């Protein structure tokens, strides 16, 4: 399962077979993606776009083919591979379970637009600092990114915004268009 970057900090990949989860780029093993935690290994990797299942089949133990790099590694880079291998030691693929999203805001009910709206509006001050990272990402449909961007900047065409801009008069109580 791939993460929707807009809600990156509120969702996580739950790996089953590992066929739909990016080994390096998705957040599936810990709090941050492996490409950030082990950025040097990611930069050197020959398998940047591989899934968890593909890396497992190559062998992610120390000395496995999954750690194929563009050049010979320095000792400190070899130590990073060892650290990553220790993280992967206890991980087991579940061949009968599909990869899936888990929305951390409401684990039981799952993702809802209402829940996402609540997060965006209730934590707007905190999110405003990171909104570029949260809103504009390839895993987020463009129309959702635009809606979130406009919501965070208070640019949605609500009645209050139309009144403030002088598009609708205060006397127009029944119809937004002033009918």
Rosetta constraint file for C-alpha pairs under 8 A:
AtomPair CA 1 CA 13 HARMONIC 5.47 0.50
AtomPair CA 1 CA 14 HARMONIC 6.85 0.50
AtomPair CA 1 CA 15 HARMONIC 6.81 0.50
AtomPair CA 1 CA 18 HARMONIC 7.75 0.50
AtomPair CA 1 CA 20 HARMONIC 4.94 0.50
AtomPair CA 1 CA 21 HARMONIC 4.68 0.50
AtomPair CA 1 CA 22 HARMONIC 7.90 0.50
AtomPair CA 1 CA 99 HARMONIC 4.73 0.50
AtomPair CA 1 CA 100 HARMONIC 4.78 0.50
AtomPair CA 1 CA 101 HARMONIC 5.83 0.50
AtomPair CA 2 CA 13 HARMONIC 6.36 0.50
AtomPair CA 2 CA 20 HARMONIC 6.74 0.50
AtomPair CA 2 CA 21 HARMONIC 5.47 0.50
AtomPair CA 2 CA 22 HARMONIC 6.91 0.50
AtomPair CA 2 CA 26 HARMONIC 5.92 0.50
AtomPair CA 2 CA 100 HARMONIC 7.91 0.50
AtomPair CA 2 CA 101 HARMONIC 7.21 0.50
AtomPair CA 2 CA 139 HARMONIC 7.91 0.50
AtomPair CA 3 CA 7 HARMONIC 7.87 0.50
AtomPair CA 3 CA 8 HARMONIC 6.31 0.50
AtomPair CA 3 CA 11 HARMONIC 6.70 0.50
AtomPair CA 3 CA 12 HARMONIC 6.33 0.50
AtomPair CA 3 CA 13 HARMONIC 6.31 0.50
AtomPair CA 3 CA 26 HARMONIC 6.09 0.50
AtomPair CA 3 CA 27 HARMONIC 6.96 0.50
AtomPair CA 3 CA 101 HARMONIC 6.94 0.50
AtomPair CA 3 CA 139 HARMONIC 7.29 0.50
AtomPair CA 4 CA 8 HARMONIC 5.93 0.50
AtomPair CA 4 CA 11 HARMONIC 7.57 0.50
AtomPair CA 4 CA 139 HARMONIC 5.33 0.50
AtomPair CA 4 CA 140 HARMONIC 5.93 0.50
AtomPair CA 5 CA 9 HARMONIC 7.96 0.50
AtomPair CA 5 CA 133 HARMONIC 7.71 0.50
AtomPair CA 5 CA 134 HARMONIC 5.88 0.50
AtomPair CA 5 CA 135 HARMONIC 7.33 0.50
AtomPair CA 5 CA 137 HARMONIC 5.98 0.50
AtomPair CA 5 CA 138 HARMONIC 7.91 0.50
AtomPair CA 5 CA 139 HARMONIC 6.22 0.50
AtomPair CA 5 CA 140 HARMONIC 6.61 0.50
AtomPair CA 6 CA 133 HARMONIC 7.52 0.50
AtomPair CA 6 CA 134 HARMONIC 4.21 0.50
AtomPair CA 6 CA 135 HARMONIC 4.89 0.50
AtomPair CA 6 CA 136 HARMONIC 7.19 0.50
AtomPair CA 6 CA 137 HARMONIC 6.98 0.50
AtomPair CA 6 CA 140 HARMONIC 6.42 0.50
AtomPair CA 6 CA 145 HARMONIC 7.76 0.50
AtomPair CA 7 CA 11 HARMONIC 6.09 0.50
AtomPair CA 7 CA 134 HARMONIC 6.55 0.50
AtomPair CA 8 CA 12 HARMONIC 7.32 0.50
AtomPair CA 8 CA 134 HARMONIC 6.97 0.50
AtomPair CA 10 CA 103 HARMONIC 6.07 0.50
AtomPair CA 10 CA 104 HARMONIC 5.10 0.50
AtomPair CA 10 CA 105 HARMONIC 5.98 0.50
AtomPair CA 11 CA 101 HARMONIC 6.84 0.50
AtomPair CA 11 CA 102 HARMONIC 5.50 0.50
AtomPair CA 11 CA 103 HARMONIC 4.44 0.50
AtomPair CA 11 CA 104 HARMONIC 5.18 0.50
AtomPair CA 11 CA 105 HARMONIC 7.67 0.50
AtomPair CA 12 CA 27 HARMONIC 5.79 0.50
AtomPair CA 12 CA 28 HARMONIC 6.08 0.50
AtomPair CA 12 CA 101 HARMONIC 6.13 0.50
AtomPair CA 12 CA 102 HARMONIC 5.42 0.50
AtomPair CA 12 CA 103 HARMONIC 6.77 0.50
AtomPair CA 12 CA 104 HARMONIC 7.23 0.50
AtomPair CA 13 CA 21 HARMONIC 7.32 0.50
AtomPair CA 13 CA 26 HARMONIC 7.00 0.50
AtomPair CA 13 CA 27 HARMONIC 5.97 0.50
AtomPair CA 13 CA 28 HARMONIC 4.69 0.50
AtomPair CA 13 CA 99 HARMONIC 7.18 0.50
AtomPair CA 13 CA 100 HARMONIC 6.15 0.50
AtomPair CA 13 CA 101 HARMONIC 5.18 0.50
AtomPair CA 13 CA 102 HARMONIC 6.31 0.50
AtomPair CA 14 CA 28 HARMONIC 6.33 0.50
AtomPair CA 14 CA 99 HARMONIC 5.74 0.50
AtomPair CA 14 CA 100 HARMONIC 5.36 0.50
AtomPair CA 14 CA 101 HARMONIC 6.13 0.50
AtomPair CA 14 CA 102 HARMONIC 6.61 0.50
AtomPair CA 15 CA 21 HARMONIC 6.94 0.50
AtomPair CA 15 CA 28 HARMONIC 6.87 0.50
AtomPair CA 15 CA 93 HARMONIC 7.24 0.50
AtomPair CA 15 CA 94 HARMONIC 7.77 0.50
AtomPair CA 15 CA 98 HARMONIC 7.19 0.50
AtomPair CA 15 CA 99 HARMONIC 4.60 0.50
AtomPair CA 15 CA 100 HARMONIC 6.70 0.50
AtomPair CA 16 CA 93 HARMONIC 5.72 0.50
AtomPair CA 16 CA 94 HARMONIC 4.66 0.50
AtomPair CA 16 CA 95 HARMONIC 6.39 0.50
AtomPair CA 16 CA 96 HARMONIC 7.24 0.50
AtomPair CA 16 CA 97 HARMONIC 4.64 0.50
AtomPair CA 16 CA 98 HARMONIC 4.90 0.50
AtomPair CA 16 CA 99 HARMONIC 4.69 0.50
AtomPair CA 16 CA 100 HARMONIC 7.70 0.50
AtomPair CA 17 CA 53 HARMONIC 6.51 0.50
AtomPair CA 17 CA 93 HARMONIC 5.59 0.50
AtomPair CA 17 CA 94 HARMONIC 5.25 0.50
AtomPair CA 17 CA 95 HARMONIC 4.71 0.50
AtomPair CA 17 CA 96 HARMONIC 6.86 0.50
AtomPair CA 17 CA 97 HARMONIC 5.90 0.50
AtomPair CA 17 CA 98 HARMONIC 5.59 0.50
AtomPair CA 17 CA 99 HARMONIC 6.21 0.50
AtomPair CA 18 CA 51 HARMONIC 6.45 0.50
AtomPair CA 18 CA 52 HARMONIC 4.77 0.50
AtomPair CA 18 CA 53 HARMONIC 4.55 0.50
AtomPair CA 18 CA 54 HARMONIC 7.99 0.50
AtomPair CA 18 CA 93 HARMONIC 6.76 0.50
AtomPair CA 18 CA 98 HARMONIC 7.55 0.50
AtomPair CA 18 CA 99 HARMONIC 6.13 0.50
AtomPair CA 19 CA 51 HARMONIC 5.85 0.50
AtomPair CA 19 CA 52 HARMONIC 6.45 0.50
AtomPair CA 19 CA 53 HARMONIC 5.24 0.50
AtomPair CA 19 CA 54 HARMONIC 7.41 0.50
AtomPair CA 19 CA 99 HARMONIC 7.31 0.50
AtomPair CA 20 CA 51 HARMONIC 6.49 0.50
AtomPair CA 20 CA 52 HARMONIC 7.83 0.50
AtomPair CA 20 CA 99 HARMONIC 6.25 0.50
AtomPair CA 21 CA 26 HARMONIC 6.42 0.50
AtomPair CA 21 CA 28 HARMONIC 7.87 0.50
AtomPair CA 21 CA 51 HARMONIC 5.31 0.50
AtomPair CA 21 CA 52 HARMONIC 5.87 0.50
AtomPair CA 21 CA 99 HARMONIC 6.97 0.50
AtomPair CA 22 CA 26 HARMONIC 5.24 0.50
AtomPair CA 22 CA 49 HARMONIC 6.64 0.50
AtomPair CA 22 CA 50 HARMONIC 6.02 0.50
AtomPair CA 22 CA 51 HARMONIC 4.31 0.50
AtomPair CA 22 CA 52 HARMONIC 5.97 0.50
AtomPair CA 23 CA 34 HARMONIC 7.28 0.50
AtomPair CA 23 CA 49 HARMONIC 7.58 0.50
AtomPair CA 23 CA 50 HARMONIC 6.04 0.50
AtomPair CA 23 CA 51 HARMONIC 4.88 0.50
AtomPair CA 23 CA 52 HARMONIC 4.54 0.50
AtomPair CA 23 CA 55 HARMONIC 7.16 0.50
AtomPair CA 24 CA 33 HARMONIC 6.16 0.50
AtomPair CA 24 CA 34 HARMONIC 4.90 0.50
AtomPair CA 24 CA 35 HARMONIC 4.82 0.50
AtomPair CA 24 CA 42 HARMONIC 7.07 0.50
AtomPair CA 24 CA 48 HARMONIC 6.60 0.50
AtomPair CA 24 CA 49 HARMONIC 7.38 0.50
AtomPair CA 24 CA 50 HARMONIC 7.60 0.50
AtomPair CA 24 CA 51 HARMONIC 7.93 0.50
AtomPair CA 25 CA 33 HARMONIC 5.43 0.50
AtomPair CA 25 CA 34 HARMONIC 6.54 0.50
AtomPair CA 25 CA 35 HARMONIC 5.71 0.50
AtomPair CA 26 CA 33 HARMONIC 5.35 0.50
AtomPair CA 26 CA 34 HARMONIC 7.64 0.50
AtomPair CA 27 CA 31 HARMONIC 6.65 0.50
AtomPair CA 27 CA 32 HARMONIC 5.47 0.50
AtomPair CA 27 CA 33 HARMONIC 4.37 0.50
AtomPair CA 27 CA 34 HARMONIC 7.39 0.50
AtomPair CA 28 CA 32 HARMONIC 7.95 0.50
AtomPair CA 28 CA 33 HARMONIC 6.93 0.50
AtomPair CA 29 CA 33 HARMONIC 7.17 0.50
AtomPair CA 29 CA 34 HARMONIC 7.54 0.50
AtomPair CA 29 CA 87 HARMONIC 7.98 0.50
AtomPair CA 32 CA 36 HARMONIC 6.62 0.50
AtomPair CA 32 CA 37 HARMONIC 6.57 0.50
AtomPair CA 33 CA 37 HARMONIC 6.40 0.50
AtomPair CA 34 CA 38 HARMONIC 5.57 0.50
AtomPair CA 34 CA 39 HARMONIC 7.35 0.50
AtomPair CA 34 CA 42 HARMONIC 7.80 0.50
AtomPair CA 35 CA 39 HARMONIC 4.93 0.50
AtomPair CA 35 CA 41 HARMONIC 7.69 0.50
AtomPair CA 35 CA 42 HARMONIC 5.33 0.50
AtomPair CA 38 CA 42 HARMONIC 6.31 0.50
AtomPair CA 38 CA 80 HARMONIC 7.20 0.50
AtomPair CA 38 CA 84 HARMONIC 7.86 0.50
AtomPair CA 39 CA 43 HARMONIC 6.13 0.50
AtomPair CA 40 CA 44 HARMONIC 6.41 0.50
AtomPair CA 40 CA 77 HARMONIC 7.55 0.50
AtomPair CA 41 CA 45 HARMONIC 5.88 0.50
AtomPair CA 41 CA 77 HARMONIC 7.08 0.50
AtomPair CA 41 CA 80 HARMONIC 7.52 0.50
AtomPair CA 41 CA 81 HARMONIC 7.50 0.50
AtomPair CA 42 CA 48 HARMONIC 6.53 0.50
AtomPair CA 44 CA 69 HARMONIC 5.23 0.50
AtomPair CA 44 CA 70 HARMONIC 5.68 0.50
AtomPair CA 44 CA 71 HARMONIC 7.39 0.50
AtomPair CA 45 CA 67 HARMONIC 6.71 0.50
AtomPair CA 45 CA 68 HARMONIC 6.08 0.50
AtomPair CA 45 CA 69 HARMONIC 4.61 0.50
AtomPair CA 45 CA 70 HARMONIC 6.52 0.50
AtomPair CA 46 CA 67 HARMONIC 7.78 0.50
AtomPair CA 46 CA 68 HARMONIC 5.63 0.50
AtomPair CA 46 CA 69 HARMONIC 5.17 0.50
AtomPair CA 46 CA 70 HARMONIC 6.17 0.50
AtomPair CA 47 CA 66 HARMONIC 7.21 0.50
AtomPair CA 47 CA 68 HARMONIC 7.34 0.50
AtomPair CA 50 CA 54 HARMONIC 5.92 0.50
AtomPair CA 50 CA 55 HARMONIC 6.40 0.50
AtomPair CA 51 CA 55 HARMONIC 6.29 0.50
AtomPair CA 52 CA 56 HARMONIC 6.09 0.50
AtomPair CA 53 CA 57 HARMONIC 6.17 0.50
AtomPair CA 53 CA 93 HARMONIC 7.76 0.50
AtomPair CA 54 CA 58 HARMONIC 6.27 0.50
AtomPair CA 55 CA 59 HARMONIC 6.25 0.50
AtomPair CA 55 CA 60 HARMONIC 6.25 0.50
AtomPair CA 55 CA 66 HARMONIC 5.33 0.50
AtomPair CA 56 CA 60 HARMONIC 5.69 0.50
AtomPair CA 56 CA 66 HARMONIC 7.49 0.50
AtomPair CA 58 CA 64 HARMONIC 6.68 0.50
AtomPair CA 58 CA 65 HARMONIC 5.23 0.50
AtomPair CA 58 CA 66 HARMONIC 5.03 0.50
AtomPair CA 59 CA 64 HARMONIC 4.61 0.50
AtomPair CA 59 CA 65 HARMONIC 5.67 0.50
AtomPair CA 59 CA 66 HARMONIC 5.53 0.50
AtomPair CA 60 CA 64 HARMONIC 5.22 0.50
AtomPair CA 60 CA 65 HARMONIC 7.01 0.50
AtomPair CA 60 CA 66 HARMONIC 5.28 0.50
AtomPair CA 60 CA 67 HARMONIC 6.85 0.50
AtomPair CA 60 CA 85 HARMONIC 6.72 0.50
AtomPair CA 60 CA 88 HARMONIC 7.72 0.50
AtomPair CA 61 CA 85 HARMONIC 5.81 0.50
AtomPair CA 61 CA 89 HARMONIC 7.86 0.50
AtomPair CA 62 CA 67 HARMONIC 8.00 0.50
AtomPair CA 62 CA 81 HARMONIC 7.03 0.50
AtomPair CA 62 CA 82 HARMONIC 6.40 0.50
AtomPair CA 62 CA 85 HARMONIC 6.38 0.50
AtomPair CA 63 CA 67 HARMONIC 7.17 0.50
AtomPair CA 64 CA 68 HARMONIC 7.97 0.50
AtomPair CA 67 CA 81 HARMONIC 7.66 0.50
AtomPair CA 69 CA 73 HARMONIC 7.71 0.50
AtomPair CA 73 CA 77 HARMONIC 5.80 0.50
AtomPair CA 73 CA 78 HARMONIC 6.28 0.50
AtomPair CA 74 CA 78 HARMONIC 6.37 0.50
AtomPair CA 75 CA 79 HARMONIC 6.34 0.50
AtomPair CA 76 CA 80 HARMONIC 6.45 0.50
AtomPair CA 77 CA 81 HARMONIC 6.50 0.50
AtomPair CA 78 CA 82 HARMONIC 6.40 0.50
AtomPair CA 79 CA 83 HARMONIC 6.29 0.50
AtomPair CA 80 CA 84 HARMONIC 6.21 0.50
AtomPair CA 81 CA 85 HARMONIC 6.04 0.50
AtomPair CA 82 CA 86 HARMONIC 6.25 0.50
AtomPair CA 83 CA 87 HARMONIC 6.57 0.50
AtomPair CA 84 CA 88 HARMONIC 6.43 0.50
AtomPair CA 85 CA 89 HARMONIC 6.07 0.50
AtomPair CA 86 CA 90 HARMONIC 7.86 0.50
AtomPair CA 87 CA 91 HARMONIC 7.73 0.50
AtomPair CA 102 CA 107 HARMONIC 6.50 0.50
AtomPair CA 102 CA 110 HARMONIC 6.93 0.50
AtomPair CA 103 CA 107 HARMONIC 5.64 0.50
AtomPair CA 103 CA 110 HARMONIC 5.46 0.50
AtomPair CA 103 CA 111 HARMONIC 5.57 0.50
AtomPair CA 104 CA 110 HARMONIC 7.94 0.50
AtomPair CA 105 CA 110 HARMONIC 7.87 0.50
AtomPair CA 105 CA 111 HARMONIC 7.82 0.50
AtomPair CA 105 CA 115 HARMONIC 7.50 0.50
AtomPair CA 106 CA 110 HARMONIC 5.37 0.50
AtomPair CA 106 CA 111 HARMONIC 6.87 0.50
AtomPair CA 106 CA 115 HARMONIC 7.91 0.50
AtomPair CA 111 CA 115 HARMONIC 6.89 0.50
AtomPair CA 111 CA 116 HARMONIC 7.50 0.50
AtomPair CA 112 CA 116 HARMONIC 6.35 0.50
AtomPair CA 113 CA 117 HARMONIC 6.00 0.50
AtomPair CA 114 CA 118 HARMONIC 6.12 0.50
AtomPair CA 115 CA 119 HARMONIC 6.33 0.50
AtomPair CA 116 CA 120 HARMONIC 6.22 0.50
AtomPair CA 117 CA 121 HARMONIC 6.06 0.50
AtomPair CA 118 CA 122 HARMONIC 5.72 0.50
AtomPair CA 119 CA 123 HARMONIC 5.74 0.50
AtomPair CA 119 CA 124 HARMONIC 7.68 0.50
AtomPair CA 120 CA 124 HARMONIC 5.46 0.50
AtomPair CA 120 CA 127 HARMONIC 7.31 0.50
AtomPair CA 120 CA 152 HARMONIC 7.25 0.50
AtomPair CA 121 CA 152 HARMONIC 7.72 0.50
AtomPair CA 123 CA 127 HARMONIC 6.20 0.50
AtomPair CA 124 CA 128 HARMONIC 5.81 0.50
AtomPair CA 124 CA 152 HARMONIC 6.85 0.50
AtomPair CA 125 CA 129 HARMONIC 7.40 0.50
AtomPair CA 126 CA 130 HARMONIC 7.72 0.50
AtomPair CA 127 CA 131 HARMONIC 5.64 0.50
AtomPair CA 128 CA 152 HARMONIC 7.18 0.50
AtomPair CA 130 CA 134 HARMONIC 6.22 0.50
AtomPair CA 131 CA 135 HARMONIC 5.65 0.50
AtomPair CA 131 CA 149 HARMONIC 7.83 0.50
AtomPair CA 132 CA 136 HARMONIC 5.89 0.50
AtomPair CA 133 CA 137 HARMONIC 7.11 0.50
AtomPair CA 135 CA 140 HARMONIC 7.55 0.50
AtomPair CA 135 CA 145 HARMONIC 5.28 0.50
AtomPair CA 135 CA 148 HARMONIC 6.63 0.50
AtomPair CA 135 CA 149 HARMONIC 6.57 0.50
AtomPair CA 136 CA 140 HARMONIC 7.12 0.50
AtomPair CA 136 CA 145 HARMONIC 6.00 0.50
AtomPair CA 140 CA 144 HARMONIC 6.63 0.50
AtomPair CA 140 CA 145 HARMONIC 6.37 0.50
AtomPair CA 141 CA 145 HARMONIC 6.38 0.50
AtomPair CA 142 CA 146 HARMONIC 6.16 0.50
AtomPair CA 143 CA 147 HARMONIC 6.17 0.50
AtomPair CA 144 CA 148 HARMONIC 6.11 0.50
AtomPair CA 145 CA 149 HARMONIC 5.96 0.50
AtomPair CA 146 CA 150 HARMONIC 6.08 0.50
AtomPair CA 147 CA 151 HARMONIC 6.04 0.50
AtomPair CA 147 CA 156 HARMONIC 7.87 0.50
AtomPair CA 148 CA 152 HARMONIC 6.09 0.50
AtomPair CA 149 CA 153 HARMONIC 6.37 0.50
AtomPair CA 150 CA 154 HARMONIC 5.99 0.50
AtomPair CA 150 CA 155 HARMONIC 4.76 0.50
AtomPair CA 150 CA 156 HARMONIC 5.69 0.50
AtomPair CA 151 CA 155 HARMONIC 6.03 0.50
AtomPair CA 151 CA 156 HARMONIC 5.87 0.50
AtomPair CA 155 CA 161 HARMONIC 7.45 0.50
AtomPair CA 156 CA 161 HARMONIC 7.38 0.50
AtomPair CA 157 CA 161 HARMONIC 6.01 0.50
AtomPair CA 157 CA 162 HARMONIC 6.26 0.50
AtomPair CA 158 CA 162 HARMONIC 6.23 0.50
AtomPair CA 159 CA 163 HARMONIC 6.12 0.50
AtomPair CA 159 CA 168 HARMONIC 7.92 0.50
AtomPair CA 159 CA 176 HARMONIC 6.65 0.50
AtomPair CA 160 CA 164 HARMONIC 6.10 0.50
AtomPair CA 161 CA 165 HARMONIC 6.19 0.50
AtomPair CA 162 CA 166 HARMONIC 6.23 0.50
AtomPair CA 162 CA 167 HARMONIC 5.23 0.50
AtomPair CA 162 CA 168 HARMONIC 5.64 0.50
AtomPair CA 163 CA 167 HARMONIC 6.05 0.50
AtomPair CA 163 CA 168 HARMONIC 5.07 0.50
AtomPair CA 163 CA 169 HARMONIC 6.18 0.50
AtomPair CA 163 CA 170 HARMONIC 6.81 0.50
AtomPair CA 168 CA 172 HARMONIC 6.88 0.50
AtomPair CA 168 CA 176 HARMONIC 6.65 0.50
AtomPair CA 168 CA 177 HARMONIC 6.52 0.50
AtomPair CA 168 CA 178 HARMONIC 6.12 0.50
AtomPair CA 169 CA 178 HARMONIC 7.08 0.50
AtomPair CA 172 CA 176 HARMONIC 7.02 0.50
AtomPair CA 172 CA 177 HARMONIC 7.95 0.50
AtomPair CA 172 CA 178 HARMONIC 5.08 0.50
AtomPair CA 172 CA 179 HARMONIC 7.19 0.50
AtomPair CA 173 CA 178 HARMONIC 7.96 0.50
AtomPair CA 174 CA 178 HARMONIC 7.76 0.50
AtomPair CA 174 CA 179 HARMONIC 7.71 0.50
AtomPair CA 175 CA 179 HARMONIC 5.62 0.50
